[in-house]
Amino acid sequence: MKPTHASDLTLAFKECKSAFLSAAGFSMIINILMLVPSLYMLQVYDRVVATGNNSTLFMLTLIVFILFITMSIIEWVRSQILVKVSSKIELLLNQRVFSIAYKQSLYSGGQRATTQPFDDLTGLRQFLTGSGLFAFFDAPWMPIYIALMFVFHAWYGWFSVFTAILLVIIAIINEKATAKTLAEANYQSILSRGQVSRNLRNAEVIEAMGMMTSIRSRWLKTTHQVLSLQSTASSRAGIIAAASKVVRLTSQSLILGLGAYLVIEREITPGLMIAGSILLGRALAPIDMVIANWKGFINARGQYNRLNELFLNTPADIEKMALPAPIGKVQFDDVEVIPPGSKLPVLKGISLTIEAGNLLGVIGPSGAGKSTFARTLLGIWPTSNGTVRLDGAEVSQWNRDELGPYIGYLPQDVELFEGTISENIARFGEIDAEKVIEAAKKATVHDLILQLPEGYDTVIGSNGGALSGGQRQRVGLARALYGNPILVVLDEPNSNLDEQGEIALGNALQTMKQNDVTVILVTHRQNVLTHVDKLLVLNDGKLAVYGPRDQVIAHLQQVNQPTMPSDSNQS
């Protein structure tokens, strides 16, 4: 069922309606002034040449010169209006586009991460400022020019109608011959760019295992398909454009011949003969411009449709009422989770309560659903059944901006961002130096940071720059602990840590335990379990055992379950 509400894109265009009407108004003045060359030639041939009056020629030329300057100024104003309105549309929509792209990446586990919506918005803005749009402002005036041709002479009028119909047929043929091919080429191009982006993110793996030739060949296959489609469309468009040019040039020559015949027959004056030729060229110009800019129009139409569908299928977030500061009690009630891109549930019927201040260890074999459990608890992945509650409220009911400072999260694959170490630890909010240093000390990374050339002001990239895997993990831990959150989720926090890092992690866990912080610790390593209060054992997405640590360990040893983690890192 299609959404019945207007999309943000439609609303943005409606908000800019007055600007488009202004541009249309200026187009009206421009098109009226476009009659000046025809009228000038009419007066020159019928008055000046016939009478030999230089004063009349001077005054006519002066008036035409002034009108041409006026028209140039109005055209500049119209172009500026479209530049400003296109910028306004992008400003109105770029925040929503960012939110949608973010959600797509979040709910797909990064599989649908793409900048295509941004490219579409930029492309649409560029089309609105290009010459192609002017053809659509000028096209409504074509019937008026043709009507004026009838005023000149009926044969002029019917000749104009015939030529216009011929060009419209050519434009329709152009649409049928190129639109589908160009749309397919654009679709394949989008897939190709996404493929390149994913390959570049895995450049180290490609280089290490000598996969570059195979990966490149696969990309080239898609690229060749895109080039083939574009070449086919361009060839067809070239033939059609050539036919359009032949029709236009032939018609302008034939109308001169027709005019000469009518002059000989004394049905029109020589001035009307020249004026009719000029006016016909102006009448047919919008169609000719549409055909010439058809590729840009097809691209803009595709960009508009993709953005419109995107906005309709991803409603804006509803502003949520602020809730009291959480204390950290978590409840799972018959929770089932199907990860993005999958059809089968990974978590199946999980029900449990984690009291505030508990330090819970989550263990189980690979593929048991441990990371999915962590993501679901944080509201990153939605449930397909059941509810996850934080202090009685569903996780989805919390305002993420308000809840964020109370949450600490260290994912299994630590991602740092472009910026300084202090900015990363402070989560790119306002930097509180005391809190940054406090968090770094809790993660026992303060001394390490001071040894860097610029200390906390050291700029790092998304891959951590000069930081090792263990150092990135400890900076990520400091970020998770920044601001003394009440709920901390650590997914394999010791996967890259050395002995010193393990000790630092243990100290951080003890500190959080003393401060009654609710901690969820997903791990494959047994040594960190000495710090936990309770253990949750997952097996095939189901809750196998849940209870106090010592009881769970004793139970597992008694039934000889192969879910007990070892001291070695397993993935």
Beta strands, then each sheet from edge to edge (+ up, - down):
strand 1: 330-337
strand 2: 347-354
strand 3: 359-363
strand 4: 385-390
strand 5: 393-394
strand 6: 407-410
strand 7: 419-420
strand 8: 459-460
strand 9: 487-491
strand 10: 518-522
strand 11: 534-539
strand 12: 542-548
sheet 1: 2+ 1- 4+ 5-
sheet 2: 6+ 9+ 10+ 3+ 11+ 12-
sheet 3: 7+ 8-
end
